[in-house]
Amino acid sequence: MLRGYLEQSGYLVLTAYDGDFAMKTLRSERPDLVILDVMMPNKDGWEVTRLVRADRALSATPIIMLTARVEDADKIVGLELGADDYVTKPFNAREVVARVNALLRRIKLDQTQGDPTHILMVGALRLDLDQHILYVNAGAIELTRTEFNMLEAFMRNPGHTLTRDELLEKAMGYAYEGLGRALDTHIRNLRRKIESDPDEPVYIQTVYGVGYRMPEQRRPADTERT
């Protein structure tokens, strides 16, 4: 059913019926986006997500995870492993297509926007927009596409509080009620990757009742000169 809806929307859809064949298809066909069921034989969706994020050739591939597990803890596991979004079963196929459209539109915008700024720097963070790489104290850090987009939004707006809906729109291309826990999980993942102490964040601070903010900071070199 989902394949039919996607094909009606103009997408070329490849299917795999277990985790092993899914990885073979991913490596040979390099799809633009993956819709991944959690419950699969051989390798489940969580294991496939781990393998995709660990493969440098595939790591930036956006993943929408389908799951019959409705508990928040199970959804959070997928996001922490690197999924960009999740949909719980039973789902509305048109909604899934809408999310696919939004994520791919976000990716196309990222690739085509004529922005002369190729490097963003805040404190010890250096975000290379061309190479899609984050450096923290000169060490490269792997980010999912959603994490990258979210961090870019923060680094473009230091000192400005971004609402939860603004962050979802910038990172995922859409926002609606019910994605709040997904946002919190992406923020937590980012903090683990960029903060020396995620429990006392320096770069991504919570503004209770509003959203999140990245305070303006001087680069380490600027501090040494003063």
N, C-alpha and C positions, 0 to 999 in steps of 0.2 A: 504494500500500500504506500509506504513512504517513498520507495523508489519511483512509483508511478507519479506521485505528486511532484517529486523533484524533476523527473523527466518532462512533465508537462510545463515546468517552469524553465526548461531549456538546458538543464544540466545533463552532462554525461555521467552516469552513475555506474560504479564498479561495486560488486558485492563479494563478500567473503563470509563463509559460514562457520569458521572457527578462527582462533587466535593465530595459529601458525600460518594459515593461508592469508590472513589479514596482513601479517608482517611481510610475507613474500610479495603481496600486491602493492603494499606501500613502498617497498624498496624498488620494485620494478616500474611502477607506474607514476610514482610521485604525485599523488592527488593534491588538489588545492585545499581540501578540507576533509576531515574524517568525522563521520557520525559513528560512534562506537558504543555497542551494547556492552553492558557490564557482564552479563551472564552468557559466556561463550565457552565451548569445549576447548580442551588443550591449553589455551592461554585465555584467561578472562580479560575483560576490558581494562582492569587496573594494571595487569602485567603488560598488556600491549602499550598502555600509556607510558609506563616506565621505560619500555624499550624505545618508543618513539622519542621521548625527551632525552634519552641517553645517546641517540644517534645524531651526530652533527649534521648529517644530510637531511634529516627529517625533523629536527628538534623544533623548528619554527612552525610546523604544520598545525593549524588550528584544529582543536578537537572538541566536538560536542558529544557529551556522554549521555546515553539513554540508560535509565535504571528503573527497576521496579522497587528498589529500596527507597522508601520514602523518609526514613529517619535522617535527621540532619547530619548525624555522624557519618553515615554512609556517603552522603552527598559531598561532605567536606573532604573525605578521603580522596575522591576523584579530583577535586580541585587542588588539593595539596600535592597530588602526583603530577599535576600540570595540565589538567583539562581546562579549557577556556570557558565552558558552559556545561550545564546539565539539564536534562529534561526527564521528568518522572513519568512513568507509565501509570495509567493509560494517558496517552498524549494526543493532542490535536495535530494532525499532520501539517495543516496549514501554518500552525505556529512554528513548527520545526523548520519549514521552508522559509518563513519570515526571519528566523534567527540565522539560517544559513545565508540568506541574502544580506543581512546586516553585517555579519562577520566578514564576508567577502568584500562587501562595499567598503568596510573600514580598512581592509588590507589594500584594496586598490587605491584608496585615498592616500594611505601612508606612502605608497610607492610612487604616486604621480604628483603629489603636491609640490609646487615649486618653492620650496623653502630654502633660502640661501644659508641658513644655519645648519651645519652638518654635525656639529659637536655641541652638546649641552653639558655644562659643568656647574655643579653645586657642591661646595665642600670637597670631599674626597671622591665624589661621584663624577664619572665622565661617561656620558652616553653618546655613542657613535651611531648616528641615525642612518648612515650609509651602510655600515657593516652590521648594524643591528646587534651591537655588543655593548654591554655595560662593563666598565672598569671601576673597581673600588680599590683605592690605593694602588693603582697600576695592575691589579690582578683581575683577569677576565671572569665575569660571573654570567652563568647561563640563565636566561629569562624566557618564560613563555611569551607568546605574542601579546596576550592580555596583560601580563605583568609589565612588559616593555611599554605598551601604550599607556598604561596607568602611570608608570614612573615618568614617562615623557610629559604627561599632563602636569604632574607635580613640578618637574624641573623647568617647565615653561612658565610656571606661575608661582615662583617662590614668594612666600609671604601672604599668598592669597588662599583663603579657605575655599576648597572645592566641595560642593554638596555631594551627597551620595549619588543623586541622579546624574549630576554632571560627570562624575567619575565613571559611572556605568556607560554613559553615552560616549565618552571619549575612548574608553577602553574596549567596549564591546559593540558599539554602534547602536545600542538601544538600551532602554531602561524601563522597567515596569515593576509593579509591586510584587514582591516575592523573591527578588534577586538580592535582597539585603545581606543574607547569610553568605551568598557567593562573593559579594564585595568584601565582606569582612575576612573571608578566607584568603582572597587574593592579597589583601593588605597584610595579613599575618605572614603569608609566604614571602612577600617583598621584604618585610622587616627582618625575617630570618636571613635573607640574603645580603642585606645592605647595612644592617645595624650591628654595632659591636655588642649591644645588649638590647635584644628585641623587646624586653619588658620595660626598658627606659629609652624609648625611641628618640633619636636626634633628628632624623630626616623626615619621618612621616608621623605626625602628631595628630591625635584625635581631638576634634573640636566637638564636644558633646552636644548632641541635639542638632548638629548641622552637617558635619562631614569630617574631612581631614585636611591638613595643611602641612606644607613643607616650609619651614622657616627659612628666611634668607640667611645665607652663611658665607663666610669668607673662605676662599681656597687656602689650603695649608701653606702654599708659597707666599700668599699675601700676609699671613700671620707671621711668617719668619722675617719678612722685611720690616714689620712694625716693631 
